[in-house]
C-alpha cells in the first residue's frame, strides 16, 4: 500500500532530503506514482525555496495536514512533541504519522497516547551532515543508510506498510528497534561523538595559538568534523536524550581514565595491547561499513 497525499513538517536537511528523494523516486519510477506533497515550514526563505518542490507550501500546520494521508514530522524533537499535541486538535479525524526525530522514547510515548483515529510510527534515518538547512539537502542522503523504525501502540499494519514503502522509495534500509534501545545506541554512536568532538575543538582552541590550524591535518579534521553541527539542533538532541548521553559520557570517561593510567605508568605492554585491541574493533567496524 502507498499513499498519495503527504505533508512534511520541517524542510531542513532531513525533511528537505526526504522531499527531494520522494520527488526523484516519483520521476524515475516505472510506472510512476502519484504524489501530492505539502510542505509546512516557519522560515519564509525556506518556503520560497520549497515552491519548486511542493504542491502546497504553508506555515500553518492545520492547513498542511487538512487533506494529508501521512504527515512526516521532520523538526527538532521538542517541536515534534509539540506538533503531536496539536494534531488531535487540528485533525481530529486522524491520519498516519511518521516522525524523523533524533531521539525516540519521549516521542513514542506521546504517540502511544494519541487518539485511536491516529496511526503512528517513530522513525530516525541514520544519515546527516554537520551542516543544516534545506540548502544542504540532497536526494541521495538516505541511499543505503539505515532507517530506524520504532513501533508504538498506535502502529497498525497499514501505517507500517506505508512507511516501509516510503523507506524503500528513498533507497534506505529499514531496521526496527525498541525506542529505549534506539536512544542508547544513538547516544553511543552519534551523540557522544559530538560531545567528544566539541570537547576536542575547545581543547585545541584553548592553546590560543594562531599557528595551530595550519599545523592541523586530516586526523584533526576528521575527528573534529561533527563539532560544526548546528548548536540549536544539538541542544535539542542532548536534552531530549539526556539520560542515555550521560550514561555514555560516563562510560567514555572510564575508558579515558584507564588509558590515562596506562600512560602515566608508562606500561608499554598493556598500552600496546589497548591500542591493538582498539584497532581490531575499528577494522571490524570498517569491514561492516564498506
Backbone as JSON, one array per atom type, in Angstrom:
{
  "sequence": "XXXXXXXXXXXXXXXXXXXXXXXXXXXXXXXXXXXXXXXXXXXXXXXXXXXXXXXXXXXXXXXXXXXXXXXXXXXXXXXXXXXXXXXXXXXXXXXXXXXXXXXXXXXXXXXXXXXXXXXXXXXXXXXXXXXXXXXXXXXXXXXXXXXXXXXXXXXXXXXXXXXXXXXXXXXXXXXXXXXXXXXXXXXXXXXXXXXXXXXXXXXXXXXXXXXXXXXXXXXXXXXXXXXXXXXXXXXXXXXXXXXXXXXXXXXXXXXXXXXXXXXXXXXXXXXXXXXXXXXXXXXXXXXXXX",
  "N": [[0.84, -1.2, 0.0], [0.46, 2.29, -0.73], [0.56, 5.84, -0.15], [-0.86, 8.88, -1.39], [-1.09, 11.59, -0.7], [1.0, 13.51, 0.99], [2.34, 15.2, 3.78], [5.03, 17.11, 4.78], [6.5, 18.28, 7.62], [8.67, 20.71, 8.38], [11.37, 21.63, 6.68], [14.21, 21.12, 6.71], [17.57, 19.86, 6.65], [17.06, 17.03, 6.84], [14.22, 16.71, 6.43], [14.04, 18.12, 4.02], [15.76, 16.64, 2.36], [14.34, 14.26, 2.31], [12.0, 15.05, 0.97], [13.1, 15.76, -1.53], [14.13, 13.26, -2.28], [11.79, 11.74, -2.5], [10.5, 13.05, -4.62], [12.38, 12.55, -6.63], [12.2, 9.75, -6.72], [9.61, 9.54, -7.61], [9.8, 10.58, -10.21], [11.47, 8.77, -11.47], [10.38, 6.27, -11.2], [8.96, 3.29, -12.54], [6.01, 1.8, -13.17], [5.23, 5.35, -12.91], [4.25, 7.06, -9.84], [1.51, 8.64, -8.16], [1.89, 11.73, -6.4], [1.11, 14.04, -4.08], [2.42, 16.7, -2.6], [2.82, 18.41, 0.37], [4.31, 21.1, 2.08], [5.21, 22.23, 5.27], [6.55, 24.91, 6.89], [8.19, 27.25, 9.02], [9.99, 29.14, 8.25], [10.36, 31.83, 6.14], [12.1, 32.11, 3.91], [12.78, 29.47, 3.37], [10.29, 28.5, 2.66], [9.86, 29.84, 0.24], [11.9, 28.66, -1.3], [10.89, 26.09, -1.34], [8.78, 26.12, -3.06], [9.25, 25.23, -5.65], [9.28, 22.57, -5.35], [7.11, 21.5, -3.98], [3.53, 20.88, -3.92], [1.83, 22.33, -2.33], [2.64, 24.95, -0.14], [3.08, 26.1, 3.11], [2.87, 27.92, 6.25], [1.34, 27.0, 8.24], [0.25, 24.53, 10.37], [-2.29, 23.28, 10.55], [-3.45, 23.83, 8.06], [-1.63, 22.48, 6.46], [-1.97, 19.75, 7.09], [-4.55, 19.24, 6.49], [-5.73, 17.73, 4.36], [-4.05, 15.62, 4.22], [-2.82, 12.25, 3.96], [-0.67, 11.09, 5.18], [1.46, 12.43, 7.57], [4.67, 13.72, 7.98], [6.89, 14.33, 10.44], [9.51, 16.37, 10.66], [11.05, 18.01, 12.23], [13.06, 19.51, 14.94], [13.25, 17.54, 18.01], [11.76, 18.48, 20.26], [9.97, 20.18, 19.06], [8.61, 18.38, 17.46], [7.3, 16.93, 19.49], [5.57, 18.92, 20.39], [4.03, 19.31, 18.06], [2.74, 16.85, 17.94], [0.96, 17.08, 20.03], [-0.73, 18.96, 18.99], [-1.89, 17.87, 16.71], [-4.22, 16.15, 17.2], [-6.04, 18.17, 17.66], [-6.1, 19.85, 15.38], [-6.59, 18.05, 13.4], [-8.8, 16.15, 13.99], [-10.04, 13.88, 12.93], [-8.02, 12.16, 12.43], [-4.97, 10.66, 11.1], [-2.15, 9.17, 9.36], [1.08, 9.0, 10.88], [4.52, 9.71, 10.75], [7.55, 10.23, 12.36], [10.77, 11.92, 12.31], [12.64, 12.22, 14.28], [15.61, 12.65, 16.36], [15.83, 11.4, 18.81], [13.89, 8.89, 20.53], [12.29, 7.83, 22.63], [10.66, 9.66, 24.19], [9.04, 10.71, 22.16], [7.73, 8.43, 21.13], [6.29, 7.67, 23.36], [4.41, 9.73, 23.57], [3.12, 9.31, 21.14], [1.99, 6.83, 21.72], [-0.18, 7.58, 23.23], [-1.91, 8.95, 21.62], [-5.13, 9.72, 20.15], [-7.34, 7.06, 19.08], [-7.89, 7.35, 16.41], [-5.6, 7.91, 15.1], [-2.65, 6.69, 13.44], [0.6, 5.66, 14.03], [4.15, 5.75, 13.66], [7.41, 5.71, 14.95], [10.42, 7.19, 13.72], [13.83, 7.3, 12.48], [16.14, 8.31, 10.35], [19.39, 7.24, 9.76], [21.35, 9.24, 8.84], [23.09, 12.14, 7.83], [24.56, 15.46, 8.04], [27.15, 17.8, 8.99], [26.22, 20.24, 8.49], [23.31, 22.3, 8.35], [19.86, 22.82, 7.31], [17.71, 23.52, 4.45], [19.2, 24.12, 2.22], [21.36, 22.4, 2.31], [20.31, 19.97, 1.72], [20.0, 16.83, -0.01], [19.0, 14.55, -2.61], [20.0, 11.98, -2.38], [20.65, 11.4, 0.21], [19.73, 9.4, 1.95], [20.33, 7.03, 0.75], [21.13, 3.66, 0.86], [21.48, 3.83, 3.58], [20.84, 3.14, 7.06], [17.53, 3.12, 8.25], [15.91, 3.71, 10.99], [13.09, 2.34, 12.62], [10.45, 2.63, 14.94], [8.06, 0.87, 16.62], [4.84, 1.72, 17.95], [2.1, 1.99, 20.29], [0.19, 2.87, 18.63], [0.81, 1.9, 16.19], [-0.13, 0.37, 13.26], [-0.8, -2.41, 10.98], [-1.34, -1.19, 8.52], [-0.18, 1.48, 8.56], [2.44, 0.74, 8.99], [3.06, -0.66, 6.64], [2.83, 1.41, 4.76], [4.88, 3.16, 5.61], [7.17, 1.52, 5.36], [7.16, 1.21, 2.59], [7.7, 3.84, 1.84], [10.3, 4.16, 2.93], [11.65, 2.33, 1.33], [11.38, 3.59, -1.14], [13.03, 5.84, -0.89], [15.38, 4.61, -0.89], [16.58, 3.56, 1.39], [17.53, 1.47, 4.24], [15.44, -0.37, 6.22], [15.21, -0.76, 9.79], [13.92, -2.18, 12.6], [13.65, -1.1, 15.93], [13.34, -1.13, 19.52], [12.21, 1.84, 21.23], [13.77, 2.71, 23.54], [16.16, 1.26, 23.28], [17.04, 2.24, 20.84], [17.6, 4.91, 21.6], [19.72, 4.55, 23.39], [21.64, 3.42, 21.69], [22.06, 5.47, 19.72], [22.99, 7.45, 21.35], [25.5, 6.45, 21.86], [26.8, 6.18, 19.32], [26.38, 8.52, 17.97], [25.57, 10.87, 19.5], [27.38, 10.99, 21.71], [29.86, 11.05, 20.19], [29.63, 13.66, 19.14], [29.82, 15.25, 21.49], [32.4, 14.56, 22.31], [33.93, 15.42, 20.07], [33.33, 18.15, 20.15], [34.48, 18.81, 22.61], [37.14, 18.25, 22.05], [37.64, 20.21, 20.07], [37.35, 22.54, 21.6], [39.43, 22.15, 23.4], [41.67, 22.29, 21.72], [41.36, 24.92, 20.8], [41.88, 26.28, 23.14], [44.6, 26.56, 23.32], [45.17, 28.88, 22.07], [46.76, 29.77, 19.91], [47.55, 31.02, 16.89], [48.91, 29.64, 14.95], [48.16, 27.03, 15.12], [45.98, 25.99, 13.57], [46.95, 25.92, 10.82], [48.88, 23.95, 11.24], [47.41, 21.71, 11.87], [46.01, 18.65, 10.53], [44.6, 16.01, 8.48], [43.76, 14.13, 10.41], [42.93, 15.58, 12.69], [40.98, 17.12, 11.43], [39.07, 15.18, 10.58], [38.33, 14.03, 13.03], [37.26, 16.15, 14.44], [35.12, 17.03, 12.97], [32.25, 16.8, 13.35], [31.81, 18.64, 15.34], [31.08, 20.96, 14.22], [28.36, 20.94, 13.9], [25.0, 22.2, 13.83], [24.31, 24.2, 16.6], [21.83, 24.68, 17.9], [20.27, 22.54, 17.08], [21.76, 20.42, 18.19], [21.57, 21.03, 20.9], [18.88, 20.5, 21.38], [18.85, 17.72, 20.83], [20.68, 16.68, 22.78], [19.42, 17.36, 25.17], [16.96, 16.05, 24.99], [17.71, 13.43, 24.92], [19.01, 12.99, 27.25], [19.53, 11.25, 29.52], [20.55, 8.84, 28.4], [22.76, 9.87, 27.02], [24.31, 10.95, 29.11], [24.95, 8.57, 30.41], [26.61, 7.34, 28.49], [28.67, 9.21, 28.3], [29.77, 8.89, 30.84], [30.7, 6.23, 30.63], [32.6, 6.6, 28.64], [34.38, 8.31, 29.94], [35.39, 6.57, 31.86], [36.9, 4.81, 30.29], [38.73, 6.59, 29.2], [40.04, 7.35, 31.52], [41.22, 4.89, 32.14], [43.1, 4.49, 30.04], [44.63, 6.72, 30.49], [45.83, 6.09, 32.94], [47.43, 3.92, 32.16], [49.21, 5.26, 30.51], [50.37, 7.05, 32.29], [51.73, 5.25, 33.89], [53.56, 4.37, 32.12], [53.31, 1.87, 30.97], [54.21, -0.11, 28.71], [53.6, -2.6, 27.49], [50.88, -3.17, 28.22], [49.69, -0.86, 27.25], [50.18, -1.06, 24.53], [48.67, -3.35, 23.99], [46.12, -2.37, 24.53], [45.88, -0.43, 22.5], [46.1, -2.09, 20.24], [43.9, -3.83, 20.49], [41.87, -1.98, 20.23], [42.3, -1.12, 17.6], [41.66, -3.48, 16.25], [38.9, -3.7, 16.74], [38.05, -1.42, 15.39], [38.73, -2.12, 12.76], [36.95, -4.21, 12.31], [34.56, -2.78, 12.37], [34.96, -1.13, 10.11], [34.98, -3.01, 8.05], [32.34, -3.8, 8.12], [31.07, -1.43, 7.34], [31.87, -0.96, 4.75]],
  "CA": [[0.0, 0.0, 0.0], [1.15, 3.56, -0.7], [-0.32, 6.99, -0.04], [-0.63, 9.92, -2.41], [-1.05, 12.94, -0.14], [1.99, 13.52, 2.08], [2.72, 16.5, 4.31], [6.29, 17.12, 5.52], [6.6, 19.44, 8.51], [10.08, 20.99, 8.62], [12.14, 21.38, 5.46], [15.63, 21.28, 6.93], [18.4, 18.88, 5.97], [16.42, 15.72, 6.77], [12.93, 16.84, 5.75], [14.29, 18.53, 2.64], [16.32, 15.5, 1.63], [13.27, 13.3, 2.1], [11.15, 15.6, -0.08], [13.83, 15.62, -2.8], [14.22, 11.84, -2.6], [10.46, 11.29, -2.94], [10.27, 13.58, -5.96], [13.23, 11.8, -7.54], [11.61, 8.42, -6.87], [8.4, 9.68, -8.43], [10.18, 10.81, -11.61], [12.22, 7.65, -12.05], [9.65, 5.02, -11.02], [8.24, 2.72, -13.68], [5.35, 3.04, -13.59], [5.29, 6.45, -11.95], [3.19, 7.01, -8.84], [1.03, 9.99, -7.84], [2.39, 12.29, -5.14], [0.73, 15.42, -3.77], [3.33, 16.99, -1.5], [2.63, 19.67, 1.09], [5.41, 21.45, 2.97], [4.94, 23.18, 6.33], [7.8, 25.42, 7.47], [8.0, 28.59, 9.56], [11.01, 30.04, 7.69], [9.85, 32.33, 4.85], [13.04, 31.82, 2.82], [12.63, 28.05, 3.06], [9.01, 28.33, 1.94], [10.09, 30.27, -1.14], [12.7, 27.61, -1.95], [10.09, 24.87, -1.45], [7.71, 26.25, -4.05], [9.57, 24.44, -6.83], [9.29, 21.17, -4.97], [5.86, 21.06, -3.37], [2.25, 21.32, -4.49], [1.33, 23.33, -1.39], [3.62, 25.4, 0.85], [2.39, 26.9, 4.11], [3.48, 27.97, 7.59], [0.27, 26.63, 9.16], [0.14, 23.08, 10.5], [-3.65, 22.86, 10.27], [-3.6, 23.85, 6.6], [-0.77, 21.46, 5.87], [-2.44, 18.37, 7.31], [-6.0, 19.2, 6.29], [-6.13, 16.64, 3.46], [-2.95, 14.66, 4.14], [-2.97, 10.88, 4.44], [0.51, 10.83, 6.02], [2.26, 13.59, 7.93], [6.03, 13.37, 8.39], [7.39, 15.39, 11.31], [10.96, 16.4, 10.45], [11.57, 19.14, 13.0], [13.71, 19.06, 16.18], [12.42, 16.65, 18.81], [10.79, 19.17, 21.11], [8.92, 20.69, 18.17], [7.81, 17.19, 17.13], [6.42, 16.66, 20.63], [4.53, 19.94, 20.36], [3.15, 19.02, 16.93], [1.93, 15.69, 18.29], [-0.14, 17.53, 20.88], [-1.62, 19.78, 18.18], [-2.55, 17.12, 15.64], [-5.6, 15.78, 17.51], [-6.88, 19.36, 17.64], [-6.26, 20.39, 14.02], [-7.03, 16.98, 12.51], [-9.41, 15.18, 14.91], [-10.42, 12.65, 12.24], [-6.85, 11.28, 12.43], [-4.19, 10.38, 9.9], [-0.93, 8.42, 9.66], [2.18, 9.85, 11.32], [5.9, 9.24, 10.87], [8.47, 11.31, 12.74], [12.17, 11.67, 11.96], [13.42, 12.79, 15.37], [16.89, 12.01, 16.7], [15.6, 10.53, 19.96], [12.62, 8.25, 20.24], [11.48, 7.39, 23.77], [9.62, 10.64, 24.51], [8.13, 10.81, 21.02], [6.9, 7.22, 21.04], [5.36, 7.69, 24.49], [3.31, 10.62, 23.19], [2.38, 8.61, 20.09], [1.19, 5.79, 22.37], [-1.37, 8.16, 23.86], [-2.74, 9.64, 20.65], [-6.45, 9.1, 19.96], [-7.35, 5.84, 18.26], [-8.02, 7.7, 14.99], [-4.26, 8.12, 14.54], [-1.73, 5.57, 13.27], [1.88, 6.34, 14.16], [5.42, 5.03, 13.74], [8.58, 6.54, 15.17], [11.47, 6.93, 12.74], [15.08, 8.07, 12.54], [17.11, 7.94, 9.33], [20.76, 7.42, 10.25], [22.08, 9.96, 7.8], [23.12, 13.55, 8.15], [25.77, 16.23, 7.78], [27.4, 18.77, 10.04], [25.56, 21.47, 8.08], [21.86, 22.18, 8.48], [19.06, 23.65, 6.43], [17.29, 22.97, 3.16], [20.28, 24.3, 1.24], [22.28, 21.26, 2.37], [19.57, 18.74, 1.42], [20.3, 16.13, -1.26], [18.06, 13.43, -2.77], [20.64, 10.69, -2.13], [21.14, 11.38, 1.59], [19.33, 8.18, 2.64], [20.64, 5.85, -0.05], [21.89, 2.59, 1.51], [21.63, 4.12, 5.01], [19.85, 2.53, 7.95], [16.4, 3.96, 8.61], [15.35, 3.05, 12.17], [11.66, 2.49, 12.85], [10.04, 2.22, 16.28], [6.63, 0.64, 16.73], [4.16, 2.3, 19.1], [0.77, 1.42, 20.49], [-0.63, 3.35, 17.53], [1.31, 1.33, 14.93], [-1.02, -0.62, 12.65], [-0.22, -2.97, 9.75], [-1.49, -0.24, 7.42], [0.84, 2.53, 8.58], [3.74, 0.09, 8.85], [3.23, -0.93, 5.21], [3.04, 2.7, 4.1], [6.2, 3.67, 5.97], [8.18, 0.66, 4.73], [7.19, 1.56, 1.17], [8.4, 5.13, 1.74], [11.72, 3.91, 3.17], [12.17, 1.68, 0.13], [11.43, 4.56, -2.24], [14.19, 6.72, -0.73], [16.53, 3.69, -1.03], [17.18, 3.3, 2.7], [17.38, 0.11, 4.76], [14.71, -0.27, 7.48], [15.59, -1.58, 10.93], [13.03, -1.94, 13.73], [14.27, -1.14, 17.25], [12.56, -0.51, 20.6], [12.64, 3.23, 21.42], [14.83, 2.88, 24.53], [17.4, 0.74, 22.71], [17.45, 3.23, 19.85], [18.2, 6.07, 22.26], [21.02, 4.15, 23.93], [22.57, 3.24, 20.58], [22.45, 6.73, 19.09], [23.83, 8.16, 22.32], [26.85, 5.92, 21.74], [27.45, 6.33, 18.01], [26.07, 9.82, 17.37], [25.54, 12.0, 20.42], [28.68, 11.02, 22.39], [30.89, 11.58, 19.29], [29.53, 15.12, 19.06], [30.36, 15.81, 22.74], [33.85, 14.35, 22.27], [34.48, 16.31, 19.05], [33.22, 19.52, 20.64], [35.48, 18.97, 23.67], [38.43, 18.3, 21.37], [37.77, 21.52, 19.44], [37.57, 23.54, 22.63], [40.77, 21.93, 23.94], [42.61, 22.84, 20.75], [41.23, 26.38, 20.78], [42.41, 26.84, 24.39], [46.02, 26.88, 23.13], [45.19, 30.3, 21.66], [47.92, 29.99, 19.04], [47.03, 31.1, 15.51], [49.64, 28.69, 14.1], [47.65, 25.68, 15.34], [45.12, 25.5, 12.48], [47.77, 25.47, 9.69], [49.6, 22.73, 11.61], [46.47, 20.58, 11.92], [45.87, 17.94, 9.27], [43.37, 15.25, 8.26], [43.31, 13.46, 11.62], [42.15, 16.54, 13.48], [39.81, 17.5, 10.64], [38.07, 14.11, 10.61], [37.87, 13.8, 14.39], [36.53, 17.32, 14.95], [34.13, 17.47, 11.97], [30.87, 16.95, 13.82], [31.68, 19.77, 16.26], [30.49, 22.05, 13.45], [26.92, 20.74, 13.77], [24.16, 23.29, 14.3], [24.2, 24.08, 18.07], [20.44, 24.61, 18.34], [19.84, 21.16, 16.86], [22.42, 19.55, 19.16], [20.99, 21.32, 22.21], [17.62, 19.74, 21.44], [19.18, 16.3, 20.88], [21.3, 16.32, 24.05], [18.46, 17.48, 26.27], [15.88, 15.06, 24.88], [18.27, 12.1, 25.15], [19.97, 13.32, 28.31], [19.91, 10.11, 30.37], [21.42, 7.93, 27.65], [24.01, 10.57, 26.73], [25.1, 11.0, 30.34], [25.48, 7.23, 30.64], [27.72, 7.08, 27.58], [29.78, 10.07, 28.71], [30.39, 8.24, 32.0], [31.46, 5.08, 30.14], [33.77, 7.13, 27.92], [35.32, 8.82, 30.94], [36.05, 5.41, 32.46], [37.92, 4.32, 29.35], [39.76, 7.62, 29.12], [40.81, 7.22, 32.76], [42.01, 3.66, 32.06], [44.27, 4.69, 29.18], [45.46, 7.71, 31.18], [46.63, 5.38, 33.94], [48.46, 3.16, 31.45], [50.22, 6.2, 30.04], [51.09, 7.55, 33.46], [52.62, 4.19, 34.37], [54.45, 4.01, 31.01], [53.19, 0.41, 30.83], [54.26, -0.27, 27.25], [52.92, -3.83, 27.07], [49.44, -3.01, 28.33], [49.26, 0.22, 26.37], [50.17, -1.61, 23.16], [47.52, -4.25, 23.9], [44.93, -1.5, 24.47], [45.84, 0.15, 21.16], [45.88, -3.16, 19.26], [42.5, -4.28, 20.61], [41.04, -0.92, 19.66], [42.45, -1.19, 16.14], [40.91, -4.65, 15.76], [37.48, -3.34, 16.76], [37.83, -0.47, 14.29], [38.78, -2.83, 11.48], [35.67, -4.91, 12.19], [33.59, -1.73, 12.02], [35.2, -0.69, 8.73], [34.52, -4.07, 7.13], [30.88, -3.76, 8.1], [30.59, -0.22, 6.7], [32.34, -0.85, 3.37]],
  "C": [[0.88, 1.25, 0.0], [0.12, 4.68, -0.63], [0.07, 8.03, -1.07], [-0.39, 11.28, -1.78], [-0.19, 12.93, 1.13], [2.28, 14.96, 2.47], [4.01, 16.34, 5.11], [6.36, 18.41, 6.32], [8.07, 19.63, 8.87], [10.92, 20.63, 7.42], [13.61, 21.75, 5.69], [16.4, 20.24, 6.14], [17.67, 17.56, 5.78], [15.09, 15.79, 6.02], [13.1, 17.23, 4.3], [14.84, 17.4, 1.8], [15.25, 14.46, 1.35], [12.34, 13.77, 0.98], [11.82, 15.44, -1.45], [13.89, 14.16, -3.24], [12.88, 11.29, -3.1], [10.15, 11.8, -4.34], [11.13, 12.84, -6.99], [12.66, 10.41, -7.78], [10.38, 8.47, -7.75], [8.76, 9.81, -9.9], [10.78, 9.58, -12.26], [11.49, 6.32, -11.94], [8.97, 4.59, -12.32], [7.35, 1.6, -13.15], [5.46, 4.11, -12.51], [4.15, 6.35, -10.94], [2.76, 8.44, -8.51], [1.57, 10.45, -6.48], [1.95, 13.74, -5.04], [1.47, 15.78, -2.49], [3.06, 18.38, -0.93], [3.81, 19.87, 2.03], [4.92, 22.47, 3.99], [6.28, 23.62, 6.92], [7.59, 26.86, 7.9], [8.97, 29.61, 8.98], [10.54, 30.53, 6.32], [10.79, 32.05, 3.68], [12.95, 30.35, 2.4], [11.34, 27.81, 2.29], [9.14, 28.75, 0.48], [10.85, 29.2, -1.91], [11.88, 26.36, -2.2], [9.04, 24.93, -2.54], [7.98, 25.44, -5.32], [9.44, 22.94, -6.59], [7.92, 20.65, -4.59], [4.65, 21.56, -4.14], [1.62, 22.42, -3.64], [2.44, 23.66, -0.41], [2.91, 26.34, 1.82], [3.2, 26.95, 5.4], [2.5, 27.5, 8.66], [0.08, 25.12, 9.19], [-1.25, 22.59, 10.12], [-3.92, 22.82, 8.77], [-2.82, 22.71, 5.96], [-1.33, 20.06, 5.97], [-3.92, 18.19, 6.98], [-6.46, 18.03, 5.44], [-5.07, 15.55, 3.36], [-3.39, 13.27, 4.6], [-1.86, 10.53, 5.42], [1.19, 12.15, 6.3], [3.6, 13.09, 8.45], [6.6, 14.54, 9.16], [8.91, 15.37, 11.3], [11.59, 17.62, 11.12], [12.43, 18.63, 14.16], [12.73, 18.35, 17.1], [11.37, 17.4, 19.62], [9.67, 19.81, 20.28], [8.03, 19.54, 17.71], [6.82, 16.9, 18.25], [5.27, 17.66, 20.68], [3.53, 19.67, 19.24], [2.23, 17.84, 17.25], [0.78, 16.06, 19.22], [-1.16, 18.34, 20.09], [-2.44, 18.96, 17.18], [-3.97, 16.67, 16.0], [-6.57, 16.96, 17.49], [-7.16, 19.81, 16.21], [-6.73, 19.33, 13.03], [-7.68, 15.87, 13.35], [-9.82, 13.88, 14.25], [-9.25, 11.67, 12.14], [-6.18, 11.19, 11.08], [-2.98, 9.55, 10.32], [0.21, 9.38, 9.95], [3.49, 9.07, 11.29], [6.72, 10.42, 11.34], [9.89, 10.91, 12.39], [13.1, 12.21, 13.04], [14.62, 11.97, 15.77], [16.85, 11.22, 17.99], [14.16, 10.05, 19.9], [11.74, 7.98, 21.46], [10.35, 8.36, 24.08], [8.58, 10.73, 23.4], [7.19, 9.62, 20.98], [5.91, 7.14, 22.2], [4.16, 8.58, 24.18], [2.47, 9.97, 22.09], [1.48, 7.53, 20.69], [-0.16, 6.32, 22.85], [-2.2, 9.02, 22.91], [-4.12, 8.98, 20.57], [-6.39, 7.95, 18.97], [-7.5, 6.13, 16.77], [-6.68, 7.91, 14.31], [-3.49, 6.8, 14.46], [-0.32, 6.16, 13.21], [3.05, 5.37, 14.28], [6.52, 6.04, 14.02], [9.67, 6.19, 14.16], [12.69, 7.78, 12.97], [16.03, 7.59, 11.46], [18.52, 8.24, 9.81], [21.63, 7.99, 9.14], [22.06, 11.43, 8.17], [24.44, 14.18, 7.75], [25.98, 17.18, 8.95], [26.82, 20.14, 9.68], [24.05, 21.24, 8.07], [21.17, 23.01, 7.41], [18.75, 23.0, 5.1], [18.37, 23.1, 2.1], [21.27, 23.16, 1.22], [21.62, 19.95, 1.98], [19.96, 18.17, 0.06], [19.38, 14.92, -1.39], [18.67, 12.07, -2.47], [21.1, 10.53, -0.68], [20.86, 10.04, 2.27], [19.74, 6.9, 1.92], [21.58, 4.91, 0.7], [22.15, 2.85, 3.0], [20.53, 3.43, 5.81], [18.77, 3.54, 8.33], [15.68, 3.24, 9.76], [13.86, 3.37, 12.3], [11.32, 1.93, 14.23], [8.52, 2.07, 16.32], [6.09, 1.26, 18.01], [2.82, 1.6, 19.28], [-0.22, 1.9, 19.43], [-0.08, 2.88, 16.17], [0.36, 0.23, 14.47], [-0.32, -1.24, 11.45], [-0.29, -1.99, 8.58], [-0.39, 0.81, 7.42], [2.24, 1.93, 8.45], [4.05, -0.2, 7.38], [3.55, 0.36, 4.45], [4.45, 3.22, 4.36], [7.31, 2.83, 5.35], [8.28, 0.93, 3.24], [7.94, 2.88, 0.96], [9.9, 4.95, 1.93], [12.36, 3.26, 1.94], [12.33, 2.68, -1.01], [12.61, 5.53, -2.11], [15.48, 5.92, -0.64], [17.3, 3.51, 0.28], [16.89, 1.87, 3.14], [16.68, 0.16, 6.12], [15.25, -1.21, 8.55], [14.67, -1.21, 12.1], [13.8, -2.09, 15.04], [13.27, -0.62, 18.28], [13.08, 0.91, 20.85], [13.81, 3.4, 22.4], [16.17, 2.38, 24.01], [17.93, 1.69, 21.64], [18.19, 4.39, 20.53], [19.57, 5.74, 22.84], [22.05, 4.02, 22.8], [23.01, 4.57, 19.98], [23.23, 7.61, 20.05], [25.28, 7.74, 22.17], [27.53, 6.31, 20.43], [27.18, 7.67, 17.34], [26.22, 10.97, 18.36], [26.84, 12.11, 21.22], [29.78, 11.52, 21.44], [30.83, 13.1, 19.13], [30.15, 15.77, 20.31], [31.89, 15.7, 22.74], [34.5, 15.3, 21.27], [34.43, 17.76, 19.51], [34.26, 19.79, 21.73], [36.88, 19.05, 23.08], [38.65, 19.68, 20.74], [38.05, 22.6, 20.47], [38.95, 23.4, 23.28], [41.83, 22.52, 23.02], [42.57, 24.37, 20.76], [41.83, 27.02, 22.02], [43.91, 27.14, 24.31], [46.21, 28.32, 22.69], [46.44, 30.64, 20.84], [47.44, 29.93, 17.6], [47.76, 30.16, 14.55], [49.07, 27.28, 14.16], [46.86, 25.16, 14.14], [45.92, 25.14, 11.23], [48.53, 24.18, 9.98], [48.68, 21.51, 11.56], [46.31, 19.97, 10.54], [44.61, 17.08, 9.3], [42.86, 14.57, 9.53], [42.45, 14.36, 12.48], [40.87, 16.92, 12.74], [38.71, 16.45, 10.75], [37.48, 13.92, 12.01], [36.99, 14.93, 14.89], [35.34, 17.7, 14.09], [32.76, 17.73, 12.56], [30.71, 18.07, 14.85], [31.1, 20.99, 15.55], [28.99, 21.94, 13.28], [26.15, 21.9, 14.39], [23.91, 23.18, 15.81], [22.76, 24.02, 18.57], [19.9, 23.2, 18.19], [20.46, 20.23, 17.9], [21.92, 19.8, 20.58], [19.71, 20.51, 22.4], [17.91, 18.25, 21.59], [19.72, 15.91, 22.26], [20.31, 16.38, 25.2], [17.36, 16.43, 26.2], [16.39, 13.63, 25.0], [19.29, 12.15, 26.28], [20.43, 12.12, 29.1], [20.87, 9.18, 29.65], [22.77, 8.59, 27.34], [24.89, 10.64, 27.97], [25.71, 9.63, 30.66], [26.67, 6.93, 29.75], [28.91, 7.99, 27.86], [30.52, 9.44, 29.89], [31.23, 7.04, 31.56], [32.72, 5.52, 29.4], [34.82, 7.64, 28.9], [36.07, 7.68, 31.63], [37.17, 4.9, 31.56], [39.06, 5.32, 29.19], [40.64, 7.58, 30.37], [41.72, 6.0, 32.71], [43.25, 3.86, 31.2], [45.19, 5.76, 29.76], [46.38, 7.04, 32.2], [47.73, 4.54, 33.3], [49.58, 4.07, 30.98], [51.03, 6.76, 31.19], [52.1, 6.52, 33.97], [53.67, 3.8, 33.33], [54.48, 2.5, 30.82], [53.07, 0.08, 29.35], [53.47, -1.49, 26.78], [51.4, -3.67, 27.1], [48.9, -1.91, 27.42], [49.19, -0.27, 24.92], [48.97, -2.54, 22.97], [46.23, -3.44, 23.77], [44.78, -0.91, 23.07], [45.51, -0.91, 20.1], [44.44, -3.66, 19.29], [41.55, -3.25, 20.02], [41.11, -0.94, 18.14], [41.64, -2.35, 15.57], [39.41, -4.37, 15.72], [37.17, -2.39, 15.61], [37.84, -1.18, 12.95], [37.51, -3.64, 11.25], [34.58, -3.94, 11.76], [33.74, -1.33, 10.55], [34.77, -1.74, 7.73], [33.01, -4.08, 7.01], [30.36, -2.58, 7.29], [31.05, -0.06, 5.25], [31.22, -1.14, 2.39]]
}
